[in-house]
Amino acid sequence: MGKASFEAIDISKVFEGRRILNQISFSCEDYTTMAICGQNGSGKSTLLKILAGIYEPTSGKVNRGKKKIGYVPEHFPENLRFKLKEYLLLTAAFQGFSKQQIEADLLEYTTFFGLQSFVNTPLKQCSKGMKQKVGLIQALLTKPDVLLLDEPLTGLDSSSQRRLISILEKLKKQVTIIFTTHEDKMIEKLADKILYVESGMVSRYVQTRNEQKLIKITFKHKDIFTELHALDIIYEGNTALITVEAAKCDELLLDLLHKKCSILEVKEKR
């Protein structure tokens, strides 16, 4: 298992006498993408706000470590008196990056999301989809360790949804991503784990992808590999890189040692 970015321990939240969340516990490892699913009113958005530190839990705690968090709400703030580029430059400047770096990143993201011709448009005049893109760019400009997204496909057209999923597929190798969604295609493309929330409680916790290990060894003869239960083997001279399901890693290591191989490294494959 990797190091946990988040650990929620018995999280409960009560608003005005109404219990929204009830003793939710889970962990999410670094560079893992987790979907939080549930019907409207199930408490998933409240849970995301607690993970972001926007809300404090009524009881329980969240261990976040020292991660930089980028949070994108479902609904962009209304009545902001800025033009699109002005707003993004201002919010990014608080992160301490150089103006040159901010300008370069801003150009990349506004071009990617098709907003380059709207950079001088007042936010009040932007459509809901455009504002959603601005919220995403704002979070990405902070270069977060963890990206929290509340219904990120809301308000985006099909083309923009595909672009967003594409960039998140690239980002998931670099950051931890936790998102709420009703969209099956986002879950299928991105989610390593799915947390199902129902009536403020965890109803199911599903791991969608099998964890894998990478074993690096030295060997004397290639014929030792004929009966190994490995997913993939890459040879580099008398060194081999072996991919194996995490659950079968210990068994394979013992087999390799019996075959007189030298184990150089064992690590989680990403």
Backbone torsions as a table, in degrees:
resi	resn	phi	psi	omega
1	MET	NA	144.9	177.3
2	GLY	-82.0	176.6	178.6
3	LYS	-74.6	134.6	-175.2
4	ALA	-73.3	129.1	171.3
5	SER	-78.1	-38.3	-179.4
6	PHE	-132.4	142.1	170.9
7	GLU	-138.7	110.7	176.7
8	ALA	-95.6	126.3	-175.3
9	ILE	-121.6	107.5	175.6
10	ASP	51.5	48.8	-178.2
11	ILE	-74.2	125.5	172.4
12	SER	-129.1	147.5	178.4
13	LYS	-140.2	129.7	179.5
14	VAL	-121.7	126.4	174.7
15	PHE	-115.1	120.7	174.8
16	GLU	48.3	44.7	177.0
17	GLY	83.0	-4.0	-179.7
18	ARG	-104.8	127.0	-178.5
19	ARG	-82.1	115.6	-178.8
20	ILE	-90.5	-41.9	178.8
21	LEU	-126.4	145.2	-175.4
22	ASN	-134.9	99.0	172.1
23	GLN	53.0	58.0	177.5
24	ILE	-89.1	129.9	176.7
25	SER	-132.9	137.0	173.6
26	PHE	-170.1	168.1	173.2
27	SER	-133.0	153.1	179.1
28	CYS	-135.6	119.7	-175.0
29	GLU	-79.5	161.0	175.9
30	ASP	-53.9	141.3	176.0
31	TYR	62.0	24.9	174.1
32	THR	-103.0	143.0	174.8
33	THR	-109.5	120.6	-175.7
34	MET	-120.9	132.6	174.7
35	ALA	-98.5	137.0	173.0
36	ILE	-108.7	116.9	-173.8
37	CYS	-118.5	150.1	177.7
38	GLY	167.4	163.3	179.3
39	GLN	-71.4	163.3	175.2
40	ASN	-56.3	132.8	-179.4
41	GLY	88.2	3.7	-178.5
42	SER	-77.5	-17.3	179.1
43	GLY	106.0	3.8	-174.4
44	LYS	-67.9	-37.4	178.4
45	SER	-69.0	-37.3	175.9
46	THR	-62.6	-41.7	178.4
47	LEU	-61.2	-42.3	179.8
48	LEU	-63.1	-40.0	178.7
49	LYS	-65.4	-34.7	176.9
50	ILE	-67.9	-41.3	177.0
51	LEU	-61.3	-35.2	-179.0
52	ALA	-77.9	-14.4	-178.1
53	GLY	88.1	7.9	178.0
54	ILE	-74.2	-41.8	172.3
55	TYR	-108.4	149.5	170.2
56	GLU	-99.0	140.8	177.4
57	PRO	-69.1	149.3	174.6
58	THR	-67.6	-37.6	173.6
59	SER	-148.8	164.1	-174.4
60	GLY	86.8	-177.5	-179.3
61	LYS	-151.1	162.2	177.4
62	VAL	-123.3	124.6	174.1
63	ASN	-95.7	111.6	-178.1
64	ARG	-106.1	-11.3	-173.3
65	GLY	66.4	-144.7	180.0
66	LYS	-112.9	35.8	-176.5
67	LYS	-74.5	142.2	170.5
68	LYS	-84.9	126.4	-171.9
69	ILE	-110.8	131.4	171.0
70	GLY	-109.0	123.1	-176.0
71	TYR	-119.8	132.7	178.1
72	VAL	-122.7	111.5	179.1
73	PRO	-72.9	164.2	178.4
74	GLU	-66.7	-37.0	-176.4
75	HIS	-115.3	124.1	-180.0
76	PHE	-70.0	144.4	179.7
77	PRO	-57.9	139.7	-179.9
78	GLU	-93.0	161.6	171.4
79	ASN	62.2	30.9	173.5
80	LEU	-78.6	136.0	-173.5
81	ARG	-96.4	41.1	-179.1
82	PHE	-122.9	156.0	166.4
83	LYS	-80.5	161.6	-172.7
84	LEU	-54.7	-52.9	-177.1
85	LYS	-67.3	-39.8	179.3
86	GLU	-57.3	-44.9	-178.2
87	TYR	-62.9	-45.4	-177.9
88	LEU	-69.1	-39.0	177.0
89	LEU	-63.3	-41.2	-178.8
90	LEU	-65.3	-48.3	-177.6
91	THR	-68.1	-35.0	179.0
92	ALA	-70.4	-32.0	-177.6
93	ALA	-62.2	-27.7	179.5
94	PHE	-67.6	-15.4	-177.2
95	GLN	-84.5	-9.3	176.4
96	GLY	86.8	10.4	177.5
97	PHE	-79.4	157.0	177.6
98	SER	-68.9	154.1	178.9
99	LYS	-61.2	-37.0	179.7
100	GLN	-62.8	-43.6	179.6
101	GLN	-65.6	-42.7	-179.7
102	ILE	-63.0	-44.4	-179.7
103	GLU	-62.2	-41.5	-179.4
104	ALA	-65.6	-45.0	179.4
105	ASP	-65.8	-39.9	-179.5
106	LEU	-63.7	-41.7	177.6
107	LEU	-61.9	-42.2	-179.8
108	GLU	-61.3	-47.3	-174.6
109	TYR	-75.3	-40.0	179.0
110	THR	-66.5	-33.7	175.9
111	THR	-68.6	-45.0	-178.0
112	PHE	-60.5	-41.8	-177.5
113	PHE	-90.6	8.0	176.2
114	GLY	70.5	32.3	-177.7
115	LEU	-109.4	4.3	-172.7
116	GLN	-59.2	-35.6	-179.1
117	SER	-80.5	-1.2	-177.4
118	PHE	-116.0	10.5	-172.6
119	VAL	-63.4	-24.0	179.3
120	ASN	-103.0	15.7	178.4
121	THR	-85.1	132.4	175.1
122	PRO	-59.8	139.4	-178.5
123	LEU	-59.9	-30.2	179.1
124	LYS	-61.2	-26.1	-177.1
125	GLN	-94.9	-0.7	-178.2
126	CYS	-82.4	146.4	176.6
127	SER	-71.7	169.3	178.0
128	LYS	-60.4	-41.4	179.0
129	GLY	-63.8	-40.7	178.5
130	MET	-64.7	-41.5	179.1
131	LYS	-64.6	-35.1	176.9
132	GLN	-62.3	-41.2	178.0
133	LYS	-64.6	-40.1	178.8
134	VAL	-61.8	-41.9	178.0
135	GLY	-61.3	-40.3	178.0
136	LEU	-65.9	-43.5	179.4
137	ILE	-63.4	-41.0	178.6
138	GLN	-56.8	-44.4	179.8
139	ALA	-66.9	-42.5	-177.8
140	LEU	-67.5	-31.3	179.4
141	LEU	-65.4	-21.4	178.7
142	THR	-78.9	-6.7	-176.7
143	LYS	51.8	61.7	-173.6
144	PRO	-73.7	154.8	168.9
145	ASP	-81.2	-30.7	-178.0
146	VAL	-131.6	131.2	179.8
147	LEU	-113.8	119.1	179.6
148	LEU	-109.6	121.3	-173.0
149	LEU	-125.2	122.9	179.1
150	ASP	-100.2	108.5	-179.0
151	GLU	47.4	59.8	-171.5
152	PRO	-66.3	-18.3	-179.4
153	LEU	-87.7	-5.8	-179.1
154	THR	-60.9	127.6	175.6
155	GLY	84.0	-2.8	-179.9
156	LEU	-95.8	140.6	175.0
157	ASP	-74.1	171.7	-174.1
158	SER	-58.1	-40.9	-179.4
159	SER	-64.7	-43.7	-179.8
160	SER	-68.9	-33.9	175.9
161	GLN	-62.3	-43.5	178.9
162	ARG	-63.8	-40.2	179.3
163	ARG	-64.6	-41.7	-179.9
164	LEU	-64.2	-46.6	178.6
165	ILE	-59.9	-37.9	178.9
166	SER	-62.3	-45.8	-178.6
167	ILE	-70.6	-32.7	177.4
168	LEU	-69.5	-32.7	175.4
169	GLU	-61.5	-36.4	177.4
170	LYS	-74.9	-41.4	-177.1
171	LEU	-68.1	-28.3	-175.2
172	LYS	-64.9	-15.6	175.4
173	LYS	-81.2	-11.9	-175.0
174	GLN	-117.0	-25.4	-175.9
175	VAL	-134.8	162.1	170.3
176	THR	-84.4	133.5	-178.7
177	ILE	-124.9	129.0	173.6
178	ILE	-126.5	127.0	-176.4
179	PHE	-140.1	151.1	169.6
180	THR	-101.4	146.7	-179.0
181	THR	-166.4	156.6	169.0
182	HIS	-107.6	-1.4	-172.0
183	GLU	-90.3	114.9	179.6
184	ASP	-62.1	-35.2	-176.3
185	LYS	-65.6	-32.0	177.9
186	MET	-70.4	-40.2	178.1
187	ILE	-63.9	-46.2	-177.5
188	GLU	-62.4	-38.4	-176.7
189	LYS	-79.1	-32.2	-166.2
190	LEU	-118.4	-35.7	-164.6
191	ALA	-73.6	126.1	169.1
192	ASP	-88.1	-29.5	179.3
193	LYS	-139.4	151.8	177.6
194	ILE	-129.3	125.2	175.7
195	LEU	-105.9	115.4	179.3
196	TYR	-95.5	124.3	-179.2
197	VAL	-113.7	131.7	180.0
198	GLU	-138.9	121.3	-179.8
199	SER	54.6	40.0	176.0
200	GLY	79.5	6.9	-179.3
201	MET	-128.0	155.0	175.7
202	VAL	-75.2	119.6	178.5
203	SER	-95.1	-32.5	177.9
204	ARG	-152.2	154.3	176.4
205	TYR	-138.4	109.8	-170.2
206	VAL	-118.0	132.7	171.3
207	GLN	-96.7	119.4	-172.2
208	THR	-89.5	-20.6	-179.5
209	ARG	-124.8	136.6	177.9
210	ASN	-69.9	131.2	175.8
211	GLU	-69.5	145.1	-177.8
212	GLN	-126.9	153.1	176.3
213	LYS	-117.4	150.6	175.5
214	LEU	-114.6	121.0	-178.1
215	ILE	-111.9	126.0	177.4
216	LYS	-107.7	126.7	-176.6
217	ILE	-136.8	164.4	164.3
218	THR	-111.9	147.7	-176.1
219	PHE	-142.8	165.2	-179.8
220	LYS	-101.8	-38.2	-176.1
221	HIS	-134.9	136.0	-177.9
222	LYS	-69.1	-20.3	-176.2
223	ASP	-66.5	-12.3	177.9
224	ILE	-68.4	-16.9	-174.8
225	PHE	-88.7	-5.4	-173.0
226	THR	-63.8	-30.1	-176.7
227	GLU	-114.8	14.8	179.0
228	LEU	-76.6	140.6	177.6
229	HIS	-92.7	72.4	-177.8
230	ALA	-112.9	152.3	177.5
231	LEU	-81.8	-31.0	-177.9
232	ASP	-162.7	147.1	177.3
233	ILE	-136.6	128.2	176.3
234	ILE	-117.3	127.4	-177.2
235	TYR	-100.0	137.7	173.4
236	GLU	-135.6	85.6	-174.6
237	GLY	67.2	-124.5	178.1
238	ASN	-96.2	19.6	175.7
239	THR	-112.9	143.6	178.7
240	ALA	-132.6	142.3	173.7
241	LEU	-109.1	115.3	-172.8
242	ILE	-112.8	126.5	174.7
243	THR	-98.9	130.8	-176.4
244	VAL	-142.7	150.1	173.2
245	GLU	-61.1	138.0	-175.6
246	ALA	-56.1	-36.7	-177.9
247	ALA	-66.1	-22.2	-177.5
248	LYS	-105.4	5.9	-173.7
249	CYS	-64.1	-48.9	-177.2
250	ASP	-61.3	-41.1	179.0
251	GLU	-62.0	-42.2	179.8
252	LEU	-68.1	-38.3	178.2
253	LEU	-60.3	-43.3	177.6
254	LEU	-61.9	-41.4	178.9
255	ASP	-62.2	-43.0	-179.7
256	LEU	-65.4	-39.7	177.9
257	LEU	-64.9	-39.3	176.9
258	HIS	-64.5	-26.4	179.1
259	LYS	-89.6	13.1	175.4
260	LYS	67.6	28.8	175.5
261	CYS	-85.9	152.8	175.5
262	SER	-101.3	124.3	-179.3
263	ILE	-85.5	117.5	-177.7
264	LEU	-94.6	-35.6	-175.4
265	GLU	-163.1	144.1	172.1
266	VAL	-133.7	124.9	-179.4
267	LYS	-149.0	163.2	177.6
268	GLU	-71.7	134.8	179.4
269	LYS	-88.5	134.5	179.8
270	ARG	-117.0	NA	NA
